[in-house]
Amino acid sequence: MNTVLRGVGVGAGYFSQYQYDAWQRLADADIVAVLDTDVTRAEAIASRYDVPNVYTDYGAMLDEVEPDFVDVITPPPTHHALCLEAARRGIDVICQKPIAPTMVEAEALVQAMAETGARFMVHENWRWQPWYRQAKSLLDAGALGDVFTLYFRMRTGDGWPEDAYMARQPYFRDYPRLLMFETGVHFIDTFRYLLGEVTRVHAHHWRRNPRIQGEDAALVTLTFASGATAVLDANRYNEPEDGVDPRYTFGTFRLDASKGHLTLGADGALHHKPLGQPTRRIDYAPSKRGFAGDSCFALQEHFVHAVQSGRPFESGGADYLKTLLVLEACYESAERGASVQLALP
């Protein structure tokens, strides 16, 4: 019988609601304490998700509760200290992305965590969105053949007003790197999950809203070792079509391959058209609960089961550094106006 893991949550900001909701529904995990520097926010989360203990002192919480794991849901500059303090006590850690403000700091965190022996997973939930799991199953089964091109178009429309991002994540306005650092990295990781390792990057970045510091539009082309190409056409400034929830699938894609093509609609519907045959809708029902097809629940369930079984995480620290190397190449390419070649790991 699996042991129920006891966890604590660090952070009670906007996105944390999706993670606490998922923990509450997982039978094999129990969040027993929540910490935030704002005790009012921590108490609100504790009340909403039936968490019995509230703390503002991290060390005291770890010593008194003695959890099996810590879920770090705080801004990137805090991650190194929070993760290491838990890991040095032998406590496993799941940490929100971005895991650090810079690549150097991310590498240092992953190395330091590895030296502690504690297990470390990055909360990269995008690849756990159900439409990507379905697409991966089709690819692995050979139903699509060899991939030629994956084109993804994103328009969230939350970045054009004068007060853009203030209601939900106001710190976005001051990020010197925004779209790719905060959102595009999800796509990079997902494209790696679907298509393998990236060998070349070519990127263009723009700032459409002059009231923010970082880029809010990008056109990125990734070339993979297989020969496949992925194109990300992403823009937080312009709006999606009427009636579309931009935060469900975050856009649409078309994947062309040697045996036909696969498309994703904004409603989560997948359609497969084999060459020479009629289009058919993939028979699955993506969840409307939680975040983006309940991807936080799927990721956190994976974390729990991997800890219980000893299996590796899909988004372990060392693997996630590969995603971050591609992200850095995007910024280098945009700055230089040239393609960047990456060495295969």
LOTOR-384046 format. One record per residue (C-alpha): x, y, z; residue number from 0; residue in one letter; chain. Coordinates in steps of 0.02 Angstrom, whole numbers, plus 50000, padded with zeros to 5 digits. Layout:
((X Y Z) NUM 'A' 'A')
...
! end
This chain:
((50000 50000 50000) 0 'M' 'A')
((50065 50173 49956) 1 'N' 'A')
((50107 50289 50101) 2 'T' 'A')
((50019 50457 50103) 3 'V' 'A')
((50152 50592 50086) 4 'L' 'A')
((50143 50741 50203) 5 'R' 'A')
((50187 50905 50120) 6 'G' 'A')
((50196 51090 50154) 7 'V' 'A')
((50165 51233 50034) 8 'G' 'A')
((50274 51389 50029) 9 'V' 'A')
((50184 51534 49947) 10 'G' 'A')
((50003 51588 49935) 11 'A' 'A')
((50003 51698 49780) 12 'G' 'A')
((49890 51695 49627) 13 'Y' 'A')
((49946 51532 49545) 14 'F' 'A')
((49959 51435 49708) 15 'S' 'A')
((49772 51407 49708) 16 'Q' 'A')
((49788 51281 49568) 17 'Y' 'A')
((49922 51183 49660) 18 'Q' 'A')
((49833 51180 49828) 19 'Y' 'A')
((49672 51127 49741) 20 'D' 'A')
((49763 50983 49657) 21 'A' 'A')
((49848 50928 49820) 22 'W' 'A')
((49679 50928 49906) 23 'Q' 'A')
((49611 50805 49776) 24 'R' 'A')
((49761 50687 49778) 25 'L' 'A')
((49730 50534 49886) 26 'A' 'A')
((49915 50499 49914) 27 'D' 'A')
((49966 50673 49973) 28 'A' 'A')
((49912 50786 50115) 29 'D' 'A')
((49965 50969 50133) 30 'I' 'A')
((49981 50996 50320) 31 'V' 'A')
((50047 51175 50325) 32 'A' 'A')
((50057 51331 50218) 33 'V' 'A')
((50181 51474 50235) 34 'L' 'A')
((50181 51650 50166) 35 'D' 'A')
((50262 51812 50222) 36 'T' 'A')
((50085 51884 50215) 37 'D' 'A')
((49994 51789 50351) 38 'V' 'A')
((49825 51848 50288) 39 'T' 'A')
((49856 51766 50119) 40 'R' 'A')
((49917 51607 50202) 41 'A' 'A')
((49764 51600 50313) 42 'E' 'A')
((49650 51624 50162) 43 'A' 'A')
((49731 51477 50072) 44 'I' 'A')
((49727 51369 50229) 45 'A' 'A')
((49542 51404 50253) 46 'S' 'A')
((49498 51373 50071) 47 'R' 'A')
((49593 51209 50055) 48 'Y' 'A')
((49578 51138 50231) 49 'D' 'A')
((49762 51157 50276) 50 'V' 'A')
((49776 51141 50466) 51 'P' 'A')
((49931 51247 50500) 52 'N' 'A')
((49991 51421 50448) 53 'V' 'A')
((50169 51484 50466) 54 'Y' 'A')
((50274 51637 50427) 55 'T' 'A')
((50439 51560 50489) 56 'D' 'A')
((50506 51432 50364) 57 'Y' 'A')
((50634 51347 50475) 58 'G' 'A')
((50508 51329 50616) 59 'A' 'A')
((50383 51252 50497) 60 'M' 'A')
((50506 51122 50432) 61 'L' 'A')
((50566 51077 50607) 62 'D' 'A')
((50394 51064 50685) 63 'E' 'A')
((50299 50982 50542) 64 'V' 'A')
((50440 50869 50475) 65 'E' 'A')
((50359 50851 50302) 66 'P' 'A')
((50402 50725 50168) 67 'D' 'A')
((50407 50862 50036) 68 'F' 'A')
((50399 51049 50009) 69 'V' 'A')
((50305 51132 49866) 70 'D' 'A')
((50392 51298 49829) 71 'V' 'A')
((50270 51421 49749) 72 'I' 'A')
((50364 51585 49769) 73 'T' 'A')
((50457 51708 49654) 74 'P' 'A')
((50619 51647 49573) 75 'P' 'A')
((50744 51744 49681) 76 'P' 'A')
((50684 51649 49836) 77 'T' 'A')
((50701 51474 49766) 78 'H' 'A')
((50883 51435 49802) 79 'H' 'A')
((50874 51466 49989) 80 'A' 'A')
((50703 51384 50011) 81 'L' 'A')
((50747 51227 49913) 82 'C' 'A')
((50916 51203 49996) 83 'L' 'A')
((50851 51228 50172) 84 'E' 'A')
((50726 51089 50145) 85 'A' 'A')
((50844 50974 50051) 86 'A' 'A')
((50978 50984 50186) 87 'R' 'A')
((50849 50914 50305) 88 'R' 'A')
((50820 50768 50186) 89 'G' 'A')
((50654 50837 50124) 90 'I' 'A')
((50607 50816 49940) 91 'D' 'A')
((50563 50973 49842) 92 'V' 'A')
((50448 51020 49699) 93 'I' 'A')
((50486 51197 49639) 94 'C' 'A')
((50391 51316 49527) 95 'Q' 'A')
((50472 51382 49371) 96 'K' 'A')
((50566 51492 49332) 97 'P' 'A')
((50680 51401 49454) 98 'I' 'A')
((50802 51548 49461) 99 'A' 'A')
((50823 51723 49390) 100 'P' 'A')
((50971 51674 49279) 101 'T' 'A')
((51047 51522 49196) 102 'M' 'A')
((51199 51528 49309) 103 'V' 'A')
((51089 51529 49464) 104 'E' 'A')
((50981 51388 49394) 105 'A' 'A')
((51136 51280 49365) 106 'E' 'A')
((51197 51318 49540) 107 'A' 'A')
((51030 51268 49616) 108 'L' 'A')
((51020 51104 49521) 109 'V' 'A')
((51199 51060 49568) 110 'Q' 'A')
((51173 51104 49751) 111 'A' 'A')
((51012 51004 49759) 112 'M' 'A')
((51098 50852 49681) 113 'A' 'A')
((51233 50859 49813) 114 'E' 'A')
((51105 50848 49954) 115 'T' 'A')
((51031 50684 49891) 116 'G' 'A')
((50853 50751 49910) 117 'A' 'A')
((50738 50728 49762) 118 'R' 'A')
((50705 50885 49659) 119 'F' 'A')
((50571 50913 49528) 120 'M' 'A')
((50525 51069 49430) 121 'V' 'A')
((50340 51112 49423) 122 'H' 'A')
((50333 51117 49233) 123 'E' 'A')
((50150 51074 49206) 124 'N' 'A')
((50131 51121 49022) 125 'W' 'A')
((50183 50951 48955) 126 'R' 'A')
((50050 50875 49070) 127 'W' 'A')
((49908 50963 48980) 128 'Q' 'A')
((49800 50820 48916) 129 'P' 'A')
((49808 50868 48731) 130 'W' 'A')
((49998 50851 48735) 131 'Y' 'A')
((49989 50682 48820) 132 'R' 'A')
((49869 50625 48683) 133 'Q' 'A')
((49982 50694 48546) 134 'A' 'A')
((50132 50606 48623) 135 'K' 'A')
((50037 50441 48625) 136 'S' 'A')
((49999 50459 48440) 137 'L' 'A')
((50180 50501 48402) 138 'L' 'A')
((50247 50355 48503) 139 'D' 'A')
((50123 50236 48419) 140 'A' 'A')
((50185 50290 48247) 141 'G' 'A')
((50013 50352 48195) 142 'A' 'A')
((50081 50516 48128) 143 'L' 'A')
((50245 50455 48056) 144 'G' 'A')
((50398 50570 48050) 145 'D' 'A')
((50362 50747 48106) 146 'V' 'A')
((50397 50886 47983) 147 'F' 'A')
((50334 51044 48070) 148 'T' 'A')
((50239 51092 48227) 149 'L' 'A')
((50166 51268 48220) 150 'Y' 'A')
((50091 51344 48379) 151 'F' 'A')
((49998 51510 48381) 152 'R' 'A')
((49965 51598 48548) 153 'M' 'A')
((49865 51758 48578) 154 'R' 'A')
((49817 51788 48760) 155 'T' 'A')
((49764 51971 48749) 156 'G' 'A')
((49808 52009 48930) 157 'D' 'A')
((49955 52123 48889) 158 'G' 'A')
((49883 52273 48797) 159 'W' 'A')
((49797 52382 48932) 160 'P' 'A')
((49889 52519 49025) 161 'E' 'A')
((49873 52414 49184) 162 'D' 'A')
((49923 52251 49099) 163 'A' 'A')
((49957 52106 49221) 164 'Y' 'A')
((49917 52211 49375) 165 'M' 'A')
((49765 52112 49429) 166 'A' 'A')
((49845 51940 49423) 167 'R' 'A')
((50036 51947 49417) 168 'Q' 'A')
((50094 52129 49432) 169 'P' 'A')
((50279 52083 49443) 170 'Y' 'A')
((50270 52037 49258) 171 'F' 'A')
((50278 52222 49217) 172 'R' 'A')
((50454 52238 49285) 173 'D' 'A')
((50530 52079 49214) 174 'Y' 'A')
((50672 52127 49094) 175 'P' 'A')
((50632 51962 49009) 176 'R' 'A')
((50446 51922 49003) 177 'L' 'A')
((50362 51821 48867) 178 'L' 'A')
((50493 51688 48836) 179 'M' 'A')
((50558 51684 49015) 180 'F' 'A')
((50386 51664 49092) 181 'E' 'A')
((50278 51581 48956) 182 'T' 'A')
((50385 51531 48808) 183 'G' 'A')
((50490 51416 48917) 184 'V' 'A')
((50335 51308 48938) 185 'H' 'A')
((50324 51284 48751) 186 'F' 'A')
((50510 51246 48737) 187 'I' 'A')
((50493 51109 48867) 188 'D' 'A')
((50336 51040 48786) 189 'T' 'A')
((50413 51039 48613) 190 'F' 'A')
((50562 50944 48686) 191 'R' 'A')
((50440 50820 48764) 192 'Y' 'A')
((50356 50793 48596) 193 'L' 'A')
((50500 50806 48473) 194 'L' 'A')
((50665 50777 48563) 195 'G' 'A')
((50820 50885 48582) 196 'E' 'A')
((50844 51055 48499) 197 'V' 'A')
((50997 51087 48390) 198 'T' 'A')
((50965 51261 48322) 199 'R' 'A')
((50866 51415 48374) 200 'V' 'A')
((50814 51571 48281) 201 'H' 'A')
((50710 51700 48375) 202 'A' 'A')
((50636 51874 48356) 203 'H' 'A')
((50569 51968 48508) 204 'H' 'A')
((50465 52127 48520) 205 'W' 'A')
((50391 52238 48655) 206 'R' 'A')
((50218 52292 48598) 207 'R' 'A')
((50163 52374 48761) 208 'N' 'A')
((50283 52517 48802) 209 'P' 'A')
((50227 52519 48985) 210 'R' 'A')
((50316 52355 49027) 211 'I' 'A')
((50501 52313 49032) 212 'Q' 'A')
((50515 52147 48939) 213 'G' 'A')
((50462 52071 48774) 214 'E' 'A')
((50279 52025 48750) 215 'D' 'A')
((50287 51951 48574) 216 'A' 'A')
((50402 51824 48494) 217 'A' 'A')
((50425 51720 48338) 218 'L' 'A')
((50539 51572 48374) 219 'V' 'A')
((50596 51430 48261) 220 'T' 'A')
((50672 51275 48340) 221 'L' 'A')
((50760 51139 48240) 222 'T' 'A')
((50772 50966 48318) 223 'F' 'A')
((50898 50826 48302) 224 'A' 'A')
((50766 50725 48209) 225 'S' 'A')
((50754 50859 48074) 226 'G' 'A')
((50584 50918 48135) 227 'A' 'A')
((50548 51103 48157) 228 'T' 'A')
((50437 51191 48284) 229 'A' 'A')
((50376 51370 48264) 230 'V' 'A')
((50308 51470 48410) 231 'L' 'A')
((50210 51624 48359) 232 'D' 'A')
((50169 51700 48529) 233 'A' 'A')
((50095 51868 48576) 234 'N' 'A')
((50021 51924 48743) 235 'R' 'A')
((49967 52093 48672) 236 'Y' 'A')
((49836 52047 48541) 237 'N' 'A')
((49674 51961 48587) 238 'E' 'A')
((49607 51790 48534) 239 'P' 'A')
((49446 51770 48439) 240 'E' 'A')
((49280 51808 48525) 241 'D' 'A')
((49221 51673 48644) 242 'G' 'A')
((49393 51591 48663) 243 'V' 'A')
((49466 51560 48837) 244 'D' 'A')
((49649 51606 48805) 245 'P' 'A')
((49707 51521 48965) 246 'R' 'A')
((49639 51347 48927) 247 'Y' 'A')
((49751 51283 48787) 248 'T' 'A')
((49843 51451 48767) 249 'F' 'A')
((49822 51436 48580) 250 'G' 'A')
((49811 51314 48436) 251 'T' 'A')
((49932 51204 48341) 252 'F' 'A')
((49952 51107 48181) 253 'R' 'A')
((50077 50964 48171) 254 'L' 'A')
((50121 50904 47996) 255 'D' 'A')
((50202 50733 47976) 256 'A' 'A')
((50237 50599 47847) 257 'S' 'A')
((50072 50508 47877) 258 'K' 'A')
((49958 50659 47893) 259 'G' 'A')
((49926 50799 48017) 260 'H' 'A')
((49858 50835 48191) 261 'L' 'A')
((49774 50995 48249) 262 'T' 'A')
((49732 51066 48421) 263 'L' 'A')
((49584 51184 48441) 264 'G' 'A')
((49564 51317 48573) 265 'A' 'A')
((49433 51206 48657) 266 'D' 'A')
((49558 51064 48680) 267 'G' 'A')
((49489 50961 48535) 268 'A' 'A')
((49617 50861 48436) 269 'L' 'A')
((49584 50812 48255) 270 'H' 'A')
((49689 50687 48159) 271 'H' 'A')
((49689 50679 47969) 272 'K' 'A')
((49787 50532 47897) 273 'P' 'A')
((49843 50561 47718) 274 'L' 'A')
((49705 50516 47596) 275 'G' 'A')
((49578 50484 47734) 276 'Q' 'A')
((49441 50586 47818) 277 'P' 'A')
((49479 50691 47971) 278 'T' 'A')
((49428 50611 48136) 279 'R' 'A')
((49413 50687 48308) 280 'R' 'A')
((49522 50605 48441) 281 'I' 'A')
((49408 50521 48569) 282 'D' 'A')
((49457 50597 48735) 283 'Y' 'A')
((49380 50722 48856) 284 'A' 'A')
((49505 50849 48925) 285 'P' 'A')
((49461 50911 49098) 286 'S' 'A')
((49391 51085 49126) 287 'K' 'A')
((49442 51083 49308) 288 'R' 'A')
((49596 51167 49381) 289 'G' 'A')
((49727 51245 49268) 290 'F' 'A')
((49738 51208 49080) 291 'A' 'A')
((49658 51036 49074) 292 'G' 'A')
((49699 50999 49257) 293 'D' 'A')
((49884 50989 49215) 294 'S' 'A')
((49938 51036 49392) 295 'C' 'A')
((49844 50884 49458) 296 'F' 'A')
((49927 50770 49329) 297 'A' 'A')
((50101 50838 49367) 298 'L' 'A')
((50080 50828 49556) 299 'Q' 'A')
((50011 50651 49543) 300 'E' 'A')
((50168 50606 49444) 301 'H' 'A')
((50276 50685 49580) 302 'F' 'A')
((50192 50584 49718) 303 'V' 'A')
((50199 50419 49625) 304 'H' 'A')
((50381 50446 49576) 305 'A' 'A')
((50429 50482 49756) 306 'V' 'A')
((50334 50329 49817) 307 'Q' 'A')
((50409 50214 49685) 308 'S' 'A')
((50583 50289 49669) 309 'G' 'A')
((50559 50317 49482) 310 'R' 'A')
((50639 50471 49401) 311 'P' 'A')
((50541 50630 49375) 312 'F' 'A')
((50499 50687 49198) 313 'E' 'A')
((50553 50864 49245) 314 'S' 'A')
((50702 50833 49357) 315 'G' 'A')
((50826 50973 49381) 316 'G' 'A')
((50960 50909 49261) 317 'A' 'A')
((50835 50882 49120) 318 'D' 'A')
((50755 51052 49147) 319 'Y' 'A')
((50923 51136 49122) 320 'L' 'A')
((50914 51075 48941) 321 'K' 'A')
((50754 51175 48921) 322 'T' 'A')
((50837 51327 48999) 323 'L' 'A')
((50985 51314 48880) 324 'L' 'A')
((50863 51328 48734) 325 'V' 'A')
((50780 51476 48819) 326 'L' 'A')
((50949 51564 48836) 327 'E' 'A')
((50982 51529 48652) 328 'A' 'A')
((50817 51615 48609) 329 'C' 'A')
((50873 51775 48695) 330 'Y' 'A')
((51047 51764 48617) 331 'E' 'A')
((50972 51739 48445) 332 'S' 'A')
((50851 51885 48464) 333 'A' 'A')
((50991 51999 48524) 334 'E' 'A')
((51113 51950 48386) 335 'R' 'A')
((50985 51935 48247) 336 'G' 'A')
((51057 51766 48199) 337 'A' 'A')
((51030 51581 48225) 338 'S' 'A')
((51112 51496 48374) 339 'V' 'A')
((51178 51319 48359) 340 'Q' 'A')
((51163 51206 48511) 341 'L' 'A')
((51270 51054 48548) 342 'A' 'A')
((51175 50893 48577) 343 'L' 'A')
((51181 50838 48760) 344 'P' 'A')
! end
